[in-house]
């Protein structure tokens, strides 16, 4: 690539990064905007490893706005712009015992107050509509050993479903970004953010020193070249710490490896074929009452995707920022540990769904959540004390379902606007997702 200075460089072409780049370019067509990623194409990192689901069943006002406006924008892209995203409203069904239901009543009231389309199902309704599901474990010694909860209630979210992560990332955001004149640079790992004095360099050893004003003057790539820009927007998710910690910036994101396991078998056809919940006539996305274990139905090939599980005992991934280009970087490992299925998820799900018993895994893969360990909500902020650096991170496993709203908020922050306009005309105060004046209400509905 020839030497060129950019107005904006977005590092990270996952859904947060490419949506941010698109919205910045859309509002500032004359800017020279570049998106860089170490992968061969947009959305090839953790975006591609996700279950690619969306929902509006949240308890907090912030998440309701972020998720519902993003969902409505995706619908607009598919229905009005005629760009196929394979978006299907298969619905979500949260399964709960009596204690969980009582504890979630306030969250349910918040959803109803915000006109979220939900329905409460009682045990008899659930059993009638999903006869394969076991709802009671009284007297079941194995279930007691596994600490399984009964299923007494279900919360059905109607305006929730699945889409193709590749299509929304590349067929819409990247394609539209390029139409506006945006540039992309792939297969290009960034190894270092170059911290330099904001102003005249004095030749002091190891400058900038503490009293000097600071800025990010460029980024160093793995081939030794330097890319210059007025501002760098870091949207690297689980990899954020590798670039930020060496310059003393907290990303407020911790990487956790999450597995998805697939089981495919003709025996699952009757379970997946269900006319009670959605127009797709399929069993909904199920969230079980223990450890956030969830099941995504894929009706066309008689398969299910299984995710979730307890995070206790699972390490946050720590890497050495000086060795981020080595092949053994754990953040580049997308292999799942199938024993985690065999000795954990399978034992639980086989009790809830006996149709799964003795069925073998047909595939598995892994990605990384960038977890905000404080409130599990995204962060969008400009680094304190460093000019030219903005961070967009901490999707915490719900990045796809909030990405359009986050892209608009990140663009508004770049433009120094107090409010972002989310799809549908909703005004959102940008500082709510920042650090200094953060104002995020507690989320109770977390998988």
MIBA-974295 format. One record per residue: x, y, z of N, C-alpha, C in turn. Coordinates in pm, whole numbers, padded with zeros to 5 digits, always signed. Last residue first. Layout:
BEGIN
XYZXYZXYZ;...
This chain:
BEGIN
-02787-01404+02907-02769-01548+02886-02635-01589+02945;-02960-01176+03108-02833-01209+03043-02825-01359+03026;-03153-00971+03221-03181-01078+03127-03057-01108+03045;-03081-00755+03371-03113-00879+03443-03131-00997+03348;-02869-00484+03371-02936-00581+03285-02958-00711+03362;-02892-00158+03506-02853-00297+03524-02936-00390+03433;-02840+00122+03289-02916+00053+03392-02883-00097+03391;-02581+00340+03247-02637+00215+03195-02711+00146+03308;-02408+00584+03201-02542+00576+03258-02614+00458+03195;-02101+00752+03240-02172+00630+03200-02305+00620+03274;-01930+00967+03223-02070+00990+03260-02156+00870+03221;-01681+00837+03168-01691+00946+03265-01834+00966+03314;-01729+00641+02967-01677+00604+03098-01704+00712+03203;-02017+00587+02752-01880+00624+02779-01837+00581+02918;-02278+00547+02709-02193+00430+02690-02045+00462+02710;-02376+00801+02756-02429+00691+02836-02345+00565+02824;-02285+00985+02574-02207+00966+02696-02256+00850+02781;-02487+00999+02380-02365+00925+02352-02288+00893+02480;-02823+00950+02412-02713+01031+02461-02584+00950+02456;-03028+00907+02137-02955+00837+02242-02835+00922+02283;-03343+00926+01985-03223+00998+02027-03159+00924+02145;-03491+00755+01718-03472+00760+01863-03339+00829+01896;-03542+00717+01448-03546+00852+01500-03526+00865+01651;-03508+00476+01331-03643+00506+01376-03655+00642+01442;-03185+00415+01455-03283+00390+01350-03425+00408+01406;-03063+00691+01654-03075+00551+01622-03183+00531+01517;-02859+00954+01661-02995+00921+01619-02998+00776+01575;-02678+01057+01948-02684+00982+01823-02831+00960+01789;-02582+01365+02101-02678+01256+02083-02656+01188+01949;-02362+01530+02088-02411+01489+02220-02503+01369+02209;-02087+01482+01869-02229+01509+01888-02274+01457+02024;-01833+01444+01761-01850+01530+01879-01995+01572+01900;-01800+01254+01570-01844+01386+01524-01868+01485+01638;-01744+01034+01730-01640+01086+01642-01672+01230+01599;-01999+01002+01840-01888+01039+01926-01773+01096+01844;-02139+00922+01611-02176+01048+01677-02065+01095+01771;-02014+00677+01565-02002+00784+01465-02036+00919+01526;-02098+00538+01792-01955+00560+01770-01931+00671+01669;-02373+00533+01740-02324+00602+01859-02175+00633+01845;-02380+00379+01507-02432+00517+01505-02380+00597+01624;-02274+00137+01602-02209+00208+01493-02252+00354+01486;-02470+00069+01790-02335+00101+01836-02259+00176+01728;-02687+00015+01620-02696+00125+01718-02557+00166+01765;-02582-00206+01486-02616-00084+01411-02625+00036+01505;-02534-00398+01695-02425-00340+01616-02464-00212+01543;-02681-00554+01859-02675-00412+01894-02586-00333+01798;-02664-00817+01781-02799-00764+01802-02800-00616+01841;-02389-00861+01770-02468-00861+01647-02601-00791+01668;-02315-00855+02047-02269-00755+01952-02355-00746+01827;-02346-01000+02277-02467-00949+02211-02432-00842+02109;-02109-01068+02396-02191-01175+02341-02317-01129+02272;-01990-00825+02467-02031-00920+02572-02125-01028+02522;-01889-00605+02338-02020-00654+02297-02077-00756+02394;-01657-00438+02389-01735-00503+02495-01877-00538+02452;-01608-00129+02200-01580-00266+02240-01687-00319+02335;-01429+00116+02069-01565+00063+02055-01555-00086+02085;-01236+00403+02133-01254+00259+02154-01401+00224+02143;-01010+00630+01982-01147+00603+02026-01163+00452+02032;-00760+00867+01963-00789+00726+01991-00929+00712+02049;-00669+01132+01947-00669+01049+01827-00696+00902+01850;-00492+01190+02248-00564+01241+02133-00560+01139+02019;-00521+01086+02566-00456+01049+02440-00542+01098+02324;-00669+01142+02790-00530+01184+02788-00454+01147+02663;-00886+00873+02755-00852+00990+02835-00703+01020+02827;-01017+00774+02448-00920+00747+02553-00882+00876+02625;-01363+00791+02406-01233+00840+02363-01136+00825+02479;-01592+00510+02382-01531+00624+02450-01402+00666+02380;-01819+00280+02445-01782+00365+02332-01725+00492+02392;-01896-00047+02543-01832+00079+02578-01791+00150+02450;-02188-00257+02601-02079-00202+02520-02021-00074+02579;-02230-00439+02912-02282-00353+02806-02166-00295+02727;-02164-00566+03150-02190-00647+03029-02261-00568+02919;-02081-00431+03372-02224-00428+03344-02263-00501+03216;-01812-00535+03431-01890-00453+03524-02039-00463+03496;-01688-00671+03228-01711-00743+03352-01790-00663+03455;-01758-00708+02911-01750-00597+03005-01786-00655+03142;-01598-00943+02711-01691-00923+02822-01659-00795+02898;-01599-01048+02412-01528-00940+02480-01620-00891+02591;-01597-01391+02340-01675-01276+02383-01579-01174+02444;-01467-01574+02074-01440-01506+02200-01539-01393+02222;-01538-01909+01955-01504-01768+01935-01485-01705+02072;-01534-02236+01808-01527-02145+01923-01496-02003+01876;-01708-02538+01713-01616-02429+01689-01621-02334+01808;-01806-02854+01576-01791-02763+01690-01691-02655+01652;-02014-03124+01458-01921-03012+01436-01911-02932+01565;-02155-03339+01544-02116-03338+01403-02024-03222+01369;-02172-03546+01832-02144-03416+01772-02108-03433+01625;-02421-03808+01843-02284-03761+01843-02274-03619+01787;-02674-03913+02064-02641-03850+01936-02502-03788+01946;-02744-04010+02314-02659-04095+02229-02635-04038+02088;-03024-03802+02339-02942-03907+02399-02875-03992+02293;-03199-03616+02241-03056-03596+02215-02968-03712+02261;-03445-03674+02335-03422-03700+02193-03275-03684+02157;-03456-03578+02596-03409-03715+02575-03386-03750+02428;-03394-03292+02715-03436-03334+02580-03384-03476+02553;-03311-03276+02979-03421-03191+02934-03479-03239+02801;-03107-03469+02969-03216-03483+03066-03336-03398+03026;-02942-03375+02773-03000-03507+02753-03111-03535+02854;-02848-03137+02883-02951-03132+02778-03016-03267+02754;-02657-03231+03074-02772-03148+03112-02884-03157+03008;-02476-03377+02925-02538-03440+03042-02662-03363+03086;-02395-03182+02732-02472-03302+02693-02544-03364+02812;-02251-02990+02883-02378-02955+02817-02462-03078+02784;-02047-03192+03012-02119-03078+03069-02252-03057+02998;-01905-03386+02882-01914-03397+03026-01988-03280+03092;-01931-03317+02607-01955-03454+02652-01982-03462+02802;-01852-03047+02595-01988-03088+02559-02021-03222+02624;-01592-03062+02675-01681-02972+02747-01827-03001+02714;-01484-03221+02483-01506-03282+02614-01595-03192+02701;-01436-03052+02271-01556-03136+02265-01585-03205+02397;-01342-02740+02264-01306-02859+02340-01430-02947+02350;-01299-02581+01944-01375-02607+02066-01321-02731+02135;-01074-02357+01795-01112-02497+01817-01189-02508+01948;-00968-02115+01739-01113-02127+01727-01160-02272+01738;-00717-01922+01844-00758-02062+01851-00910-02070+01850;-00625-01672+01872-00644-01717+01735-00695-01861+01729;-00579-01636+02137-00696-01568+02081-00721-01605+01936;-00336-01762+02187-00460-01832+02218-00585-01765+02163;-00083-01773+01953-00165-01679+02029-00299-01746+02060;+00090-01923+01802+00026-01988+01915-00052-01892+02005;+00209-01767+01611+00101-01856+01567+00027-01918+01684;+00260-01424+01701+00299-01564+01701+00180-01653+01670;+00191-01162+01722+00196-01216+01586+00234-01363+01584;+00206-01085+01984+00072-01103+01927+00075-01157+01786;+00395-01049+02182+00402-01169+02099+00272-01192+02023;+00361-00840+02350+00483-00839+02269+00491-00956+02172;+00131-00896+02495+00122-00798+02387+00247-00793+02299;+00038-01214+02570+00153-01124+02583+00151-01025+02469;-00292-01271+02699-00186-01287+02600-00076-01186+02626;-00544-01444+02857-00439-01345+02875-00331-01372+02772;-00881-01499+02882-00764-01525+02801-00665-01411+02815;-01028-01616+03181-01015-01509+03084-00883-01530+03011;-01118-01963+03226-01025-01850+03239-01053-01740+03139;-01383-02097+03405-01332-02074+03270-01241-01951+03273;-01483-02096+03657-01379-02194+03628-01322-02183+03489;-01791-01988+03542-01709-02010+03661-01610-02123+03631;-01956-01984+03330-01826-01920+03312-01734-01940+03431;-02163-02253+03216-02112-02173+03326-01975-02113+03292;-02327-02220+02896-02253-02294+02997-02194-02200+03100;-02355-02168+02537-02374-02134+02677-02293-02223+02769;-02494-02379+02275-02396-02289+02334-02426-02264+02480;-02562-02570+01994-02570-02564+02139-02458-02474+02193;-02767-02606+01719-02642-02549+01768-02658-02525+01917;-02908-02882+01543-02917-02782+01648-02777-02735+01684;-03058-02997+01235-02948-02981+01329-02983-02878+01435;-03193-03049+00987-03216-03129+01108-03100-03120+01207;-03163-02861+00791-03076-02980+00786-03082-03063+00914;-03362-02673+00841-03346-02722+00704-03254-02844+00695;-03361-02590+01110-03458-02688+01065-03422-02751+00931;-03190-02538+01362-03159-02518+01220-03238-02626+01145;-03226-02379+01677-03276-02477+01580-03235-02440+01437;-03002-02344+01939-03051-02280+01817-03099-02386+01719;-03002-02332+02281-03013-02423+02167-03075-02348+02050;-02805-02274+02580-02906-02241+02480-02894-02328+02356;-02741-02220+02917-02726-02312+02804-02840-02286+02706;-02731-02065+03147-02748-01999+03018-02728-02089+02899;-02725-02226+03376-02597-02183+03315-02613-02116+03179;-03053-02331+03336-02928-02354+03407-02809-02312+03321;-03293-02333+03195-03289-02265+03326-03155-02278+03399;-03221-02254+02845-03258-02344+02953-03233-02278+03089;-03356-02112+02573-03259-02084+02678-03305-02162+02800;-03406-02178+02228-03437-02213+02366-03323-02174+02459;-03563-02058+01951-03434-02058+02019-03462-02075+02167;-03855-02266+01877-03781-02141+01895-03641-02164+01950;-03924-02499+01617-03902-02476+01760-03822-02347+01777;-04097-02366+01331-03987-02436+01395-03988-02410+01546;-04238-02212+01140-04286-02342+01188-04172-02427+01243;-04196-01960+01068-04102-02058+01014-04140-02200+01052;-04375-01818+01218-04411-01845+01079-04316-01944+01013;-04394-01971+01548-04350-01871+01451-04389-01912+01310;-04512-02162+01729-04439-02045+01777-04413-01936+01674;-04626-02407+01651-04690-02331+01759-04628-02195+01785;-04528-02600+01481-04616-02497+01423-04670-02399+01527;-04224-02751+01427-04318-02708+01531-04397-02589+01479;-03959-02948+01391-04079-02913+01316-04191-02880+01415;-03773-03035+01578-03752-02906+01511-03876-02858+01437;-03873-03283+01656-03852-03180+01756-03842-03042+01691;-03870-03421+01415-03999-03396+01481-03987-03287+01586;-03588-03424+01357-03685-03359+01268-03815-03326+01339;-03397-03561+01494-03434-03431+01547-03548-03364+01469;-03333-03786+01351-03418-03805+01468-03469-03672+01523;-03143-03709+01163-03285-03713+01123-03381-03728+01240;-02905-03481+01301-02954-03618+01290-03101-03615+01249;-02641-03301+01443-02728-03314+01325-02771-03459+01309;-02518-03067+01660-02565-03205+01649-02663-03209+01533;-02250-02852+01738-02361-02885+01649-02389-03035+01653;-02154-02607+01974-02152-02748+01933-02272-02776+01844;-01948-02340+02051-02076-02380+01992-02059-02522+01939;-01788-02175+02327-01799-02284+02231-01941-02292+02173;-01587-01898+02405-01720-01957+02406-01732-02059+02294;-01347-01743+02605-01372-01834+02494-01508-01901+02511;-01329-01406+02678-01370-01537+02728-01403-01625+02608;-01144-01111+02736-01182-01216+02643-01215-01348+02714;-01275-00813+02866-01195-00931+02896-01239-01045+02805;-01269-00465+02848-01315-00589+02785-01219-00701+02822;-01166-00220+02905-01289-00259+02972-01353-00378+02903;-00922-00138+02817-01025-00158+02715-01162-00183+02776;-00713+00102+02948-00799-00011+02983-00910-00023+02879;-00392+00193+02847-00535+00218+02833-00612+00090+02864;-00110+00178+02825-00172+00217+02950-00319+00250+02943;+00000+00075+02604+00005+00221+02614-00074+00270+02735;-00034-00202+02633+00102-00149+02626+00112+00003+02631;-00322-00219+02631-00248-00231+02756-00104-00180+02745;-00399-00201+02355-00423-00091+02450-00340-00101+02577;-00340-00429+02211-00296-00300+02160-00305-00189+02264;-00442-00631+02366-00308-00648+02310-00252-00517+02257;-00705-00566+02428-00602-00549+02530-00461-00556+02473;-00853-00635+02196-00829-00496+02231-00713-00478+02328;-00937-00880+02110-00796-00850+02090-00759-00709+02138;-01210-00888+02140-01130-00970+02230-00981-00941+02220;-01247-00590+01969-01311-00686+02057-01215-00756+02151;-01156-00392+01803-01095-00524+01790-01145-00625+01893;-01179-00124+01725-01298-00209+01738-01255-00354+01724;-01056+00189+01759-01023+00050+01787-01151-00028+01813;-00986+00434+01546-01099+00379+01620-01074+00230+01635;-00772+00703+01525-00782+00558+01513-00896+00511+01602;-00732+01005+01344-00790+00932+01457-00797+00785+01423;-00566+01082+01139-00600+01181+01242-00658+01113+01366;-00305+00845+01054-00443+00892+01051-00462+00999+01158;-00078+00617+00893-00106+00743+00964-00254+00780+00951;+00094+00320+00924-00026+00382+00869-00060+00503+00956;+00402+00170+00842+00327+00256+00934+00209+00318+00860;+00541-00164+00812+00496-00036+00758+00412+00039+00861;+00605-00413+00911+00692-00302+00942+00650-00168+00889;+00423-00610+00882+00531-00606+00781+00623-00486+00799;+00238-00568+01078+00331-00679+01097+00442-00683+00992;+00224-00208+01132+00172-00335+01085+00278-00443+01099;+00162+00047+01362+00264-00034+01298+00204-00167+01258;-00006+00358+01336-00005+00218+01379+00100+00144+01298;+00022+00694+01470+00013+00595+01364+00004+00457+01424;+00000+00864+01684+00046+00919+01556+00036+00824+01440;-00201+00936+01935-00164+00821+01854-00128+00874+01716;-00064+01170+02173-00157+01133+02067-00111+01001+02006;-00019+01384+02461+00004+01263+02383-00103+01242+02278;+00181+01625+02632+00054+01586+02572+00079+01473+02473;+00420+01543+02889+00390+01582+02751+00247+01542+02712;+00469+01439+03138+00411+01573+03132+00377+01619+02990;+00577+01172+03090+00450+01196+03158+00388+01332+03138;+00707+01160+02750+00715+01140+02895+00587+01192+02960;+00680+01005+02434+00640+01112+02525+00653+01071+02672;+01034+00948+02488+00918+01038+02483+00805+00973+02401;+01268+00810+02538+01140+00744+02568+01022+00841+02567;+01462+01104+02568+01457+00957+02568+01319+00907+02613;+01361+01381+02371+01379+01327+02505+01374+01174+02498;+01308+01520+02140+01423+01431+02142+01455+01375+02278;+01080+01663+02121+01194+01729+02182+01319+01643+02185;+00829+01724+01885+00912+01623+01947+01042+01689+01995;+00546+01932+01922+00686+01919+01882+00755+01807+01959;+00241+01745+01943+00314+01871+01926+00458+01841+01889;+00195+01507+02131+00100+01587+02054+00159+01727+02042;+00436+01245+02110+00394+01375+02164+00293+01442+02071;+00295+00911+02060+00395+01015+02038+00347+01147+02098;+00249+00572+02013+00221+00685+02102+00333+00788+02086;+00125+00360+01791+00243+00445+01809+00204+00569+01888;+00021+00040+01854-00025+00178+01844+00093+00267+01878;+00117-00257+01685+00147-00153+01783+00075-00024+01750;+00042-00444+01498+00123-00490+01610+00144-00385+01717;-00220-00547+01300-00159-00430+01362-00086-00477+01488;-00225-00758+01014-00227-00743+01160-00160-00613+01204;-00378-00784+00736-00282-00686+00787-00295-00673+00939;-00577-00891+00576-00452-00967+00593-00341-00877+00649;-00707-00582+00428-00715-00707+00502-00580-00779+00504;-00839-00279+00409-00707-00340+00402-00708-00464+00490;-01063-00062+00237-01038-00172+00328-00898-00227+00304;-01226+00259+00212-01123+00164+00173-01108+00056+00280;-01520+00426+00087-01439+00374+00195-01341+00270+00145;-01699+00514-00101-01559+00549-00120-01468+00503-00008;-01949+00419-00084-01930+00558-00043-01785+00604-00058;-01908+00156-00148-01980+00240-00245-01961+00388-00213;-01796+00069+00092-01710+00082-00027-01777+00168-00135;-02024+00069+00253-01908+00149+00291-01818+00172+00169;-02178-00124+00126-02223+00015+00124-02110+00110+00161;-02019-00352+00179-02051-00314+00042-02093-00168+00034;-02015-00360+00461-01891-00342+00386-01920-00294+00244;-02301-00379+00517-02215-00274+00571-02088-00253+00488;-02410-00600+00328-02461-00465+00351-02352-00368+00393;-02243-00813+00285-02337-00777+00178-02398-00639+00201;-02090-00820+00532-02028-00796+00400-02126-00747+00294;-02267-00829+00756-02135-00766+00762-02086-00725+00625;-02494-00962+00675-02510-00827+00726-02376-00755+00729;-02369-01203+00585-02447-01119+00493-02464-00977+00546;-02246-01316+00808-02165-01278+00692-02240-01180+00602;-02465-01372+00972-02368-01271+01014-02282-01225+00898;-02792-01411+00901-02661-01454+00853-02560-01343+00883;-03013-01449+01187-02975-01392+01058-02836-01444+01021;-03296-01516+01399-03162-01546+01348-03139-01472+01217;-03486-01356+01661-03460-01458+01562-03315-01471+01523;-03780-01185+01779-03643-01231+01798-03614-01340+01695;-04041-01105+01855-03963-01030+01756-03813-01058+01771;-04141-01268+02067-04183-01290+01928-04089-01225+01826;-04039-01450+02336-04018-01323+02267-04043-01341+02119;-04179-01608+02604-04166-01617+02459-04153-01477+02401;-04085-01757+02887-04109-01624+02834-04077-01628+02686;-04230-02017+03079-04150-01976+02965-04185-01834+02927;-04218-02211+03383-04268-02102+03300-04176-02084+03178;-04108-02440+03489-04243-02403+03532-04305-02295+03443;-03888-02686+03483-03938-02583+03393-04084-02556+03430;-03647-02746+03746-03769-02775+03672-03802-02660+03578;-03292-02761+03721-03413-02692+03765-03532-02740+03683;-03027-02975+03827-03119-02925+03725-03241-02860+03790;-02796-03078+03950-02858-02953+04000-02953-02892+03896;-02698-03322+03892-02665-03215+03798-02723-03080+03839;-02820-03467+04094-02674-03457+04094-02630-03340+04006;-03083-03449+04004-03047-03384+04129-02895-03367+04140;-03073-03605+03776-03102-03462+03762-03065-03386+03889;-03032-03852+03897-02928-03796+03811-02947-03646+03793;-03275-03889+04035-03150-03874+04110-03039-03813+04025;-03581-03768+04021-03477-03804+03926-03341-03780+03992;-03772-03667+04191-03740-03808+04202-03633-03856+04107;-03860-03422+03962-03884-03473+04096-03858-03623+04098;-03831-03286+03728-03724-03380+03764-03741-03434+03906;-04020-03171+03451-04014-03203+03594-03907-03307+03621;-04005-03138+03176-04023-03018+03259-04009-03045+03408;-03862-03232+02875-03892-03276+03012-03897-03152+03102;-03983-03203+02547-03914-03137+02657-03959-03194+02791;-04137-03298+02346-04007-03365+02367-03935-03313+02491;-04356-03131+02319-04372-03256+02396-04241-03329+02423;-04412-02830+02314-04285-02899+02290-04288-03029+02370;-04679-02774+02366-04620-02722+02243-04484-02784+02210;-04730-02899+02612-04816-02928+02497-04749-02887+02366;-04532-02789+02774-04533-02933+02751-04617-02969+02630;-04613-02519+02771-04482-02559+02719-04482-02708+02685;-04867-02530+02891-04852-02480+02754-04721-02528+02692;-04798-02626+03147-04885-02704+03060-04875-02662+02915;-04639-02413+03248-04582-02546+03224-04667-02629+03128;-04716-02109+03066-04708-02191+03184-04668-02334+03146;-04573-01830+02909-04627-01964+02895-04613-02037+03027;-04620-01498+02828-04582-01588+02935-04651-01722+02914;-04490-01319+02555-04601-01395+02610-04547-01487+02718;-04408-01001+02402-04375-01123+02473-04503-01191+02519;-04300-00739+02241-04400-00844+02219-04354-00975+02283;-04261-00445+02420-04192-00561+02365-04294-00675+02356;-04352-00207+02531-04423-00263+02415-04345-00374+02345;-04247-00131+02768-04181-00081+02647-04236-00145+02519;-04394-00272+02951-04408-00126+02950-04349-00065+02824;-04290-00527+02898-04429-00497+02863-04453-00347+02857;-04030-00494+03000-04052-00528+02859-04194-00493+02816;-04089-00443+03269-04019-00343+03189-04040-00369+03040;-04203-00688+03343-04286-00566+03345-04223-00456+03262;-03975-00846+03325-04088-00873+03236-04180-00751+03229;-03824-00742+03532-03774-00734+03395-03887-00754+03295;-03987-00814+03748-03962-00672+03721-03913-00653+03578;-03976-01095+03735-04103-01024+03713-04082-00877+03681;-03764-01258+03787-03762-01183+03661-03889-01102+03637;-03814-01396+04020-03704-01301+04019-03700-01213+03895;-04019-01563+03934-04049-01459+04033-03940-01353+04033;-03865-01724+03760-03975-01643+03709-04011-01531+03805;-03691-01851+03937-03638-01761+03834-03747-01670+03780;-03878-02001+04087-03794-01902+04153-03737-01801+04052;-03988-02175+03893-04073-02077+03962-03991-01966+04026;-03763-02191+03611-03839-02251+03720-03915-02139+03793;-03783-02122+03257-03750-02084+03395-03824-02173+03494;-03674-02052+02931-03735-02151+03019-03688-02125+03162;-03740-01836+02675-03663-01849+02799-03738-01943+02891;-03740-01849+02342-03818-01901+02454-03725-01923+02574;-03764-01638+02060-03684-01686+02172-03779-01741+02279;-03823-01661+01701-03861-01633+01839-03761-01693+01940;-03761-01655+01439-03796-01787+01492-03836-01779+01639;-03757-01465+01191-03808-01447+01326-03855-01582+01381;-03474-01443+00997-03593-01523+01023-03634-01506+01168;-03274-01329+00742-03333-01293+00870-03465-01367+00888;-03100-01340+00530-03150-01467+00586-03209-01444+00725;-03064-01101+00415-02982-01127+00533-03014-01262+00596;-03081-00962+00102-03114-01082+00179-03015-01101+00293;-03199-00657+00044-03070-00725+00061-03093-00843+00154;-03407-00473+00005-03404-00599-00071-03264-00662-00072;-03469-00256+00146-03355-00242+00055-03332-00368-00027;-03691-00359+00286-03704-00238+00207-03591-00219+00106;-03614-00605+00405-03747-00590+00347-03760-00470+00254;-03340-00584+00485-03389-00701+00412-03520-00672+00339;-03321-00330+00604-03224-00372+00501-03280-00487+00418;-03531-00345+00790-03533-00246+00683-03440-00285+00569;-03428-00540+00961-03552-00567+00887-03565-00471+00768;-03212-00395+01061-03187-00516+00983-03311-00553+00900;-03355-00199+01200-03272-00161+01087-03242-00282+00999;-03475-00350+01398-03561-00283+01300-03481-00238+01179;-03243-00430+01540-03331-00529+01476-03417-00464+01368;-03163-00177+01632-03077-00256+01542-03158-00360+01469;-03376-00110+01798-03348-00027+01680-03257-00099+01581;-03357-00318+01988-03478-00306+01906-03454-00219+01783;-03097-00282+02103-03133-00406+02033-03254-00389+01941;-03092-00022+02213-02986-00068+02124-03031-00186+02040;-03328-00020+02372-03310+00074+02260-03205+00025+02162;-03278-00229+02551-03401-00230+02471-03387-00137+02351;-03044-00141+02672-03040-00257+02584-03165-00269+02498;-03147+00083+02815-03039+00097+02717-03040-00020+02619;-03338-00028+02988-03381+00067+02884-03276+00080+02775;-03314-00378+03058-03268-00240+03074-03313-00153+02957;-03401-00631+02994-03468-00562+03103-03429-00416+03114;-03478-00775+02672-03386-00724+02772-03465-00651+02880;-03550-00902+02401-03593-00938+02536-03482-00902+02636;-03489-00878+02143-03520-00753+02211-03569-00780+02353;-03229-01040+01950-03346-01039+02038-03370-00899+02092;-03053-01258+01724-03089-01124+01771-03215-01134+01856;-02765-01460+01637-02903-01442+01681-02926-01296+01720;-02517-01596+01573-02587-01505+01482-02736-01496+01513;-02336-01740+01713-02460-01809+01679-02550-01725+01589;-02003-01664+01582-02117-01648+01672-02235-01734+01628;-01789-01653+01418-01797-01769+01507-01921-01767+01595;-01794-01415+01282-01824-01536+01207-01843-01658+01296;-01714-01242+01486-01847-01226+01425-01888-01354+01355;-01451-01311+01530-01551-01361+01623-01693-01339+01574;-01365-01285+01194-01318-01318+01328-01431-01371+01415;-01468-01198+00958-01412-01333+00959-01360-01375+01096;-01564-00945+00894-01648-01036+00970-01596-01177+00982;-01392-00905+00582-01471-00849+00693-01551-00959+00762;-01098-01110+00526-01219-01039+00484-01293-00989+00607;-00874-01220+00637-00876-01204+00492-00998-01128+00442;-00768-01044+00939-00829-01154+00865-00835-01122+00716;-00683-00807+01042-00581-00908+01018-00635-01029+00943;-00804-00503+00900-00826-00624+00978-00718-00725+00944;-00910-00165+00868-00801-00263+00866-00842-00385+00948;-01060+00082+00679-01085-00027+00774-00974-00130+00757;-01042+00432+00633-00984+00300+00607-01024+00204+00718;-01155+00724+00484-01176+00628+00592-01124+00492+00548;-01145+01049+00421-01072+00930+00380-01076+00832+00497;-01450+01234+00388-01341+01182+00469-01275+01061+00403;-01672+01304+00247-01544+01353+00198-01424+01302+00279;-01896+01209+00383-01854+01141+00259-01717+01186+00209;-02003+01163+00660-01889+01247+00623-01827+01192+00494;-02203+00983+00701-02227+01119+00748-02117+01216+00706;-02090+00754+00592-02221+00798+00543-02249+00943+00582;-01863+00722+00749-01848+00758+00607-01980+00811+00550;-01981+00649+00992-01893+00767+00983-01884+00814+00839;-02119+00419+00917-02195+00535+00963-02110+00662+00964;-01904+00248+00837-02013+00283+00746-02084+00411+00790;-01754+00225+01074-01695+00284+00954-01802+00330+00856;-01943+00093+01238-01891+00225+01274-01834+00295+01152;-01970-00146+01100-02088-00060+01115-02045+00081+01153;-01713-00245+01124-01759-00212+00990-01885-00127+00996;-01690-00279+01410-01600-00195+01334-01656-00152+01200;-01903-00454+01480-01890-00323+01544-01806-00230+01458;-01842-00677+01313-01965-00601+01292-01962-00465+01360;-01491-00653+01226-01609-00723+01273-01730-00632+01261;-01259-00529+01151-01369-00533+01053-01476-00632+01094;-01028-00324+01294-01124-00428+01326-01243-00423+01233;-00977+00006+01316-00904-00120+01330-01002-00226+01379;-01029+00269+01108-01099+00178+01199-01023+00046+01199;-00905+00582+01065-00873+00442+01046-00947+00362+01153;-00966+00891+00911-01011+00793+01011-00961+00656+00971;-00809+01026+00728-00882+01102+00829-00922+01011+00944;-00477+00912+00643-00622+00900+00645-00682+00995+00749;-00205+00933+00423-00262+00972+00552-00414+00970+00542;-00001+00695+00265-00119+00779+00259-00165+00811+00400;+00213+00513+00060+00204+00601+00177+00085+00694+00162;+00059+00218-00086+00137+00341-00093+00115+00427+00030;+00085-00119+00000+00000+00000+00000+00089+00124+00000;
